[in-house]
Structures are given as structure tokens and as C-alpha cells.
Amino acid sequence: MRPLLGCLVLLLAALVAPSAGSAREVLDSRVFARVGPPGYPEPVALGPDGLIYVGTNRAVSPERASKAPSRVLVYDRRGRLVRAEVIRGQDLGRPHGNQGLAFDGSGLLYALDRAAVRPRVIVIDPGTGSQRDYATFADVPVCTPVRRTGCSAATADRPAGPDYAAFAPDGSLYVTDIDQGLIWRIPRGGGRARVWFTAPLLDGPFGPNGLQVRRDGRTLLFAQTISLAARDAGAGLLLELSIKRNGRPGRLRRFWRSRPGDAVDGFAIGRSGRVYVALSVGNALAVVSAAGSEVARFPPSAETNALLPLPYDAPASVAFLGRRLLVTNQSALRSDPRSWAIFDVWAGERGIPLFRPVVAPEDRRPRMRLSVRPASVTAGASRRFTFRATVGRGARRRGVSGARIAFAGRLLRTDPTGRASVRARLSRRAHQKAWVSRRGLRAAGVSVRIAGPRFAG
């Protein structure tokens, strides 16, 4: 009887004891990483390799015609800078910046280049660093009673300003245009972006901003930075727009209205339905319930913000990292390099899965294979993992030297036999993915299965 009772006591203790992460209060905010020049961190995305990708957007700075090209900064899960991908082909004498990031099912990164002359989507291969254009955007005319398609419902003609991007399940890439007051749709495989939706409600010098596809795959949730509608009194909005079965836009409706002057920017959706919204002028992170009402914000006031070791200064984008949120601190208005940072905010929940369809044409490069030992571990146990990257089959199978393996937020290099090892302690989740890449070869992945802790008894 006593051994059984002991087992029950251990089990109950394990269930009620707070984990290291749960000891944090919801919206507890810490500095994840500082960001150096060219600064102005805006978009943030978690890559399938477990690394964090952050784009720089100097188009919002006073010195917009900077000679520094835009960069995509790559951090590990400890906030250490791993490398920087320099955006090529920009006209450095004109405003330029990276405002949106999205990954596809092949692990390729799609970056929005808000260039004054040639706004575009660039595809970056994180494994090789190669870049190519995926789509371009046009300066469309203002709509008239005669012209109602391929135009903007704005009251003034403005150049294209691609801002945020999100993939739908069918491979379409939807992109908000903060300047022209519209939403673009790029077909699977890329090409010329086409105006998909525009409306007078999206008009203004700061229009459609953050964007995400809801779990149903048929609803867009996007931000209107500042609404000029009389009923909104300068507040920002979250708007829902359905995608009909024929691919056309459906009904537009208000989901949430911010306080006047908040300036709604990027956001991320949790599995509870809550939406975590960056307020670029309100200098805070708002939490909106699944029903569309604000339930919390941090910092709660400007006075509280001023007392923080690093105040919120134009927060721009939000992305989930496990049960945490990564929030970029852009300092778009103050242009203070001391504010350039990424915050780590405790959410206490995970985000909804993002749609990452395979959209790139199949290439003919040889595909690598990646194996790992052990392939299954118990959560919380420190184990040494040994990987081997190979190419070829049967007698022609050989190890790949110098390949890069991303695992648990770390980067490894394979030896001449294709092997690499690392000691890691994995948290409780279904699996942990590892990715291997090398120039001239197609990337590959492998999963380590993670089981819950065992109880003796």
C-alpha cells in the first residue's frame, strides 16, 4: 500500500508543481536580444530550423536613404546572433526596408523588400544564402466609377508599400499594402502580385499592417494601423475578411478596435483564440480575447513603461516561440538605437500553427538524408544527440562534410564523415525537428520524439 501511496504523492506533486516557465506571470517581459545596426527591427519569424529571423526596416527612419542595405538577422533560441543575410539588389540611395517574413513548407524564407523603385518579394534559402525575386508589386491608380478593379480605394495615389505576408493553405501569399490601402494576392509559384481587396476603410497614410490566416484557412485577420472612419476616431483596428471558395474576398468585419492613437501593428494568434497585438504608438502589447475585447496590456500605462529598464518603443511584430512571444522593439518614431531590441514575453500558451505550403518548383539538386540517435527521449533529460548527414543510396551513400545542422536553437557543423553531436535538454512537446543544409544539396530534416516524464512506483 505504501509504495502505491508514494507513487500517487509523486504524481500529484509533479502535476501541481510549477515548471520553470510557468513561474513567470503572463505578459512578464524580458529582453531576448539587442539589435545592432542597421537597426529598426520589424518583422520576426521562427524558422523550421528552430532559429529566429528578424528583418530590419530603415524605410521608417529619418535617414531613410541610408547606404546600409537591409538585413535579415538570425538568432538562436538563447538570443545570440548567428549570422546576417544581406538583402541584395536594393537601391541604397532611396528608402528601403524589410517589413515582412514568411516561411514555406520547403524551409525557404520569403522577405518583403519595401524598395522605392522595385518593391518585391525575395526568396532566401537559409541553407545556402541564395536569393531570387518571387513577386513584384505595382503602383496602382486610385479607383474611379469607371475603373473598379486593379486599383486602390484610397483618396490619394501612393506608391506600393508591401508590409506583412501570410501563406494560405493553397499556396497563395497574401500581402498587406500599408500605403495603397489594399491586400495583394500572389499566386502559388510567384509572379506579379494582383490587387485582391481594397475598401475605403483601408484608406489613410498608415493602412493595412499585420496579417495572419486563421486556423480555418479561409479567414484573414489583419490590422488597420489607424482608421480614418468617423466612428473609429483615429483608433487602430483588427479586421476579419473571409476567403470565398472561388478565391474571392468575402465579407469584411471589425473584430477589435484599439484606443485612439495606439497605431496597431503586427500580431500573433494563440491557440486559445487570444490575439497578442503590438501597438507602435501606444508603446504596449495588447491582449485581445477570442470574442474581440481587450483583456490586458503591458505596460499598462506610459508611466509604467518609462520605469522599465528598456521601455517599449514602437513595438512592431509578434511571433510565438513555444509559450513565449517575441516582440520587436523598432523605435520607428524616436529612432533611438538604445531601443532596438527583441523582447521575450510570457504568454503561457502556444500559437496556432502557421500555414507553410510547398510552393517552390521541385529542384534537381541531390537530396541529403539526416539521421539521429537517440530518436526518442524523455522530456527534461539531458542527452547527447548524434546526427549523420548523407547523400546517395546503397553503395554510393556517403557522409556530407561541412553541412550545417540546426537543432534545438543551436548550429552544428558535420565532420568529414557527415557526423555532428551536441548535448541538449528537450522540453515536453510532441517532437523536436532538426534540419540540415549545404550549398548545392537539398535540405533534409529529422524529428526527435519527446515523451512525457515517467513516474516511478
N, C-alpha and C positions, 0 to 999 in steps of 0.2 A: 504493500500500500504506500509506504513512504517513497520508494523510487518513483511511483506514478505521481504522487503529490509533488515531488521535486520537479518532475518534468512539467507539470501544469504551472508551477510557480515560475519556472524559467520562461515558459511560453508566454504567460501573461506579462512578465517583466519586459520581454522583447517587444510585445505589441504596444505597450503604453510608454516605454522609454523613448524620448525624443531622439531622433538621429542628429548627426552633426549639422545637416542642412536645415532641419525643421526647427532648430533652436533660434533661427532668425525670424523676426517678425515680418509679416507681409509688407512689402514696399521698403524694407530695410535696404539702404543704398550705399554702395561702396565703389571705390574707383577700381575698375578692372585693368585699365591701361591708360597711359598718357600717349598722346599722339603728337608727333613732331611735324616739321614742315613737309609738304606744303600746307598741312593743316586742314581746317574746316571739314572734319569727318562728318559725312552724312549717311549714306546707305550702309547697312550692316547685314550680313547673311552668314548662316552656318553652312559650311560646305559638307558634302558627303564624306570627306576625308577627316572630319572632326575638327577642322581648323576654322577660324573666324576671319571673314573677309570684310574689309571696311574701305569704302571709296572716299576720295577727297573731292570737294567741290569748291573750287576757288571762284566759280562764277558768282558767288554771293558776296565776295569780299570787295572792299574799296579799291584794292589794286587788282581788279579783275583781269586786266591784260598782263598777267604775270608771265614771266618766262619759264616758270616751273610747270612741267606737264602734270596732268592728273595721275594719281597712283591708286592702285588697289593694294592696301596694306594687309598682310596676312599674319595673324596672331595664333599662338597655340592657346590651349584652354587655361593656361596659367597667366595669360596676358602678356607673354613675351613675343616681341616682333620676330617673325621667322624670315620674312622676305617682303619685297615690294614689287608689284608688277606695274611697270610704267606704261601708261596709255600712249600708243604711238599714233602718229598722223594728225595730231592736233595743231591748229593754227595758234601758236603761243602769243601772238600779238592781239588776239581777240579773247573775249570771255570764254572760258571753258571749264567744265567740271563734270564729275561723275555723280549722278543723282540716284541711280537705282541699280540693284544687283539681283539676279535670279539664277538658280542652277537648274539644269535639265537632268534627265534620267541617266545621261552618259557621264555626268560629273563635269560638264562644261559650264563655264561661268558666262553669263550674259550681262554686260555692263552698258548702262545708258550714258552716252557721251553728249552732254549738252554743249555742243560746239556752236559758235555763232554762225559759221559758214555751212557746216555739214553735220547737223545733228543726226545721230545714228545709234544703232545697237552694235556692240562689238562682242564677238565670241572669243573668250580666252580659255585656252587649255591649261589648267593649273599644273598639269604634269610636265608640259614642255615649254610653257610660256608663249606659245604661238598665238597670234591674234589675226582675226579677219572680220570684215564687216558682215553683219547678218541682216540688217534692215536700215532704211533711211527714212527721215521724216521731212515733210514739206511745210512751207509757209502757205497755209490755205487762206482763201479770201473769206470775208465776212458774208454770212448768209443773207440773201435777199428774197423777196417774194417770188422771184424768178428762179434763183439758184438755192436749192434746199438740201442738196447732197454734196459731200466733199468739201464742206465749208464749216465755219465756226459761227455759233450763235452769239458771239461776243459783240459788243458795241464798237470795239476798236480793232483794227488789224494789227496783230502782234506776231513776231516770229515764233517758230516752233520751240517748245520747251519741254522735252520729254523728262518725266520726273520719277515715277515709280513703275515697276513692271511686275507682272504675275502671270504664270502659266495656268491655263485651263487644262482639263484632262485630255482634250482632243489635240493638244499641241499648239493651240493658238496662244499668242503672247499679247496680253492687254497692257497698254501703257497710258498713264495719265499725262496730260499736257497742261502744266500749271499756267502757261502763258496764253495759249489759244482757247482755253476753256472747253476741252473735249477729251474723249478717250479714243485712242488708236487701237486697231486690231492688226496684228501681224500674223499672216497665215503660217501654218506649220512648214518649217524649212526656210523661212525668212523671205526677204524681198522688200517691196515697197509697202510701208505702213499705210493703211487706209483709215479715214475717219469712220469710226464705228458709232459714236454717240456724241451729241452736243445738245445743250439746252441753255436758255437764258440764266438759269440758276447757277451755272458753272462759270458765268462771266465774272471778270474782275482782274486786277493786276496780279492777284495770287489766287489761282483757281484750284483745279483738281490736284491732289497731292498723293498721300499714302494710298496703297491699294493691296487688297488680298482677295482671293477667291474663297468663298465659304465652303464648308465640308460637302455640301450637296453638289459642288462642281458646276452649279448653274446660277450662282448669285455672286455679283461683285459687291464688295463693301469698299468704299473709297472715301477719302477726305476731301472736303472743300475747305481750303485754308481759311478764307474769310468770305462770308456770304454778304452780298450787297442787297439782298432782298430786304424790303422794309420790315417784314415780320421777324427777321433774324438779328437786326440791329448790330451788324458787324461781328456776330459770333461765327465760330467755325462749325462745320457740320460733318457728321458721318452719314453717308448716303448709301442706300441699297439699290442695286439695279439688276434685275433678273436677265438671264440669257435664255431666249426662247429656243425651242427645239430646232427651228430653222436657222439658228445662229444670230438672229437679230436681237437688238436690245428690247427689253420689256418695260415694265413699269418702274419708274423712279420714285423712291420714297425716302423721307427723312427717318433716320434711325436714332440720331442723337444730336443735340445742339449744345455747344460749349458756352462758356461765359463770353460776353463781348470782349474782343481783343485778344483772346487766347491764341489764335492762329494755329489751327490743327495741322499737324504734320504727319509723320509716319505712325504706324501702329502694328500690333500683333494680336491675334485672337487665341485665347486659351481654350482648353478642352471643355471648360465649364460654360463657355459662351461669353465669358467676360472679354472685353477688349481693352488693351493697355495702350493709351494714346499719348504721344509726345506733343506737348504744347510749346511751340517755338517762341512765342512772345509771352505766354503765361509762365514760362520757365518752370514747368512741372510735368509730372507724369500722371494722367488721369486714368481712373479705372471705371469703365462703363459696364453695367450689368448686361446680361443676355436680353433683358427687356428694354434696354436703351436708356437707362438712367444712370447718372454719375453716382458712384457709391464711395469713392475715395479719391484723394490726390496727394502726391508727395512732390515737393514740400507743400504743406497745407497753406502756407502764406509766404509773401515776399520777405517778411521779417525772418521767418524760419530759414528760408533759403539763404539769406545773407549771412547767417550764422554757421552754415555748413563749411567744413574745411575746403571743399571745392563746390561752389554753388552751381545749380543748374543754370546754364547759359545757352539758350536756344537749343534745347534737345530736339533731335531731328528724326531718328529712326529707332525702331524697336525690333528685336528678334529674340526668340527663345533659345536658351542654352540649357537643356534639361528643364529644371523647375525654376531656373533663373531667367531674368531678362537682361539683354544687353542693350543699352541706350546710348546713342552717340550724342556728345555734347559739342555742338558745332560753333557756337559763338558767332552766328551769322550777322547779328546787328552790332555787337561790340567789337568783334574782330580781335579778341584777346587771346594770344597764343597760350596763356596760362590756363585757359578754359578748355582747350582741345583735349578731349578725353573720351573714354568709354566707361559708362557706369555698369555695375553689376547690381541688379535689383532683384530681391527675392520675391517670386510670385507664388510659390507654393503649389504650382500646377504646371503641367506641360502644355505646349502649344498644339494646335491642331496640325496634322501633317500637311505640308505644302505639296501641291501637285508638281511633279517633276517628270513629265513625259519625255521619252526619247524623241528628239526632233531632228537631230543632225543626220545626214545621209550616212549609211554604213561605209566605213573606210576600209581600205585593203591592207592596212598595217598588220603585222603579226600580233596576235593577242597573247599577252602574258597570262600565266596562271599563278595564283598565290595560295599557299597552304600555311597552316598554323598549328602549332602544338603548344599547350593543350587546346582543343577546340571547344571545351566546355569547362567552366569553373563555377565555384560558389561565390556569391556576392560577398565583397568585403575581404576576401582572401588575397594576400599578396602572392602573385605567381610570376614566374619568368616565362614569357612567350617567345617562341622561336618561329620565325617566318622563313619561307623559301619562295623566291620568285623564279619561275622557269618559263621557257618558251620552247615550242616544238612538242612532238609526240614520240612515244616509243624510244627507239634507239637514238633519235635525233634530239631528244629532250635534254636541255642544258640549263644551268643556272644563269641568271641575269645579273651581271655585276654593275654596281653603281646605280641601281634602281632606288627610287625614293618611296618609302612606306610611311603612310600616315596612320597612326593608331593611338586612340585614347588621348588625342591632343598633342602627340609627340611625332617627331620626324626621325626616321631611321634611314640608313644607307646600307644596301646589301654588299657583302664581301664578294670576292671573285667566284665563290660557289653559289651566289644568289641568296645567302643566308643573312639574317639580322635578328637580334634578340633584344628584349627590353623587359624590365620588371615593372609590373603595374598592378594596381589595386582597383578593380572594377566595381562600380556601384550596382545596385539591384535594378535591372531592366531586362528586357527580353534578349537583347544581343548587343554586341559592340562590333562595329564594322571597321575593317582595315582596308586601305586602298594602296595599290602600288602603281607607280607610273615611271616611265622612262622615255626619253626622246626617241622617236622612231618606232615605238611599240604602243599597242593599245593597252589602256589601263585595265586593271582587274581588281576584284575585291574578294574578301572572305569575311565570314562572321564568326565571332566567338559567342557561344551561347552562355548566358549567365543565369544560374538557378538561384533561388532564394536560400537564405541561411538554413542549415539543418539544426535541429534541436535534439540534444541527447536525452535518453530516457528509456 
